[in-house]
Amino acid sequence: MDYLPKDPAILVSSVNMLLRDEEFDTLESLCYNFGTEPKDIKNYLHGHGFVYSDKQKQFRPIGYDKKETNEQREQSCLHELPSCE
């Protein structure tokens, strides 16, 4: 890849792929390679509904991690309910 795409959906996919496939160790090294700043990509994609997860090393839809946490809580609550026999 010679440059980062401008389209937000393709950019997210490309960045996540490059990080997932370990072409780059960090978002910072990826940005350095393509001559941009991490804050610029983060701000651009945030404006299109994505946020960067340092833990996962990927961009995710805003609220994705919070939704996941709520679903996990709901599942754990279901296991705590007494059975209805």
N, C-alpha and C positions, 0 to 999 in steps of 0.2 A: 504494500500500500504506500503510495507516494504522498498522499495528503489525507487529512481528515475530512469526511463529508460534511456538508453544510446542513443537510436535512436532519432534523432532530432525531427521528426514529432510526435512521441509518447510522447516525453518529453514535447513539446509545449502543446499538447492536455492534458496531465496529469496535468501540472502546472496550465494551464488556468482553468481546471475543479476544481481543489482543491481551487483555489482562488475564482472562480465564486460561488461554492457551500458553500463558507464561512467556509471551513475546517480550513483555515488560513486567518488571517486579512491582512497580508502583505507578499511580496516575502521574506523578511528577516526572518520572523517567519517560513515560509515553509522551507527555506534553513537550518535554525538552526535545525529544526526537523530531516532533512535528512543528517545532518553533512556536509554541503557544504556552500560555500559563494555565495551570490547573484551575485557578479562580475564574478565569474567563469561560472555560468549558463548564464548570460547575454553575456559574451564573446563567449562562445561556440555556443549559438543560433544565435548570430550576424553573426558568420562565416557561418551559415547555412540559412541566409536570414531573421532572425527575430529580432525585437527590442522590448524592454519592454516599455509599456505605463503606467506611474504612474497614470495618470488620469483614465484610463480604468481598471487598475490592471490586465493586461493581455499582453501576447506576441502577436505581430501582424507582418505580413510580412513587411519588410522594404519598405517604401514608401506608405503604405496603408493609413495612415492619410493624407498625402499630396494629394494622388489621391482623397480621399473623399472630401477634401477641394476644389480641382479643379472642381469636379463634382457639388458641391454645388454652386460654383461661376457660372458655366455654366447655372445651373438651374435658378439662380436668374437673370442672364442676359436675359434669354429667357422671363421672366416675365416682363422685362422692355421694351422690343421691342414693338412698336406699332402694332396693329393687321393689317393684310393684308385683308381688306374687299373690 
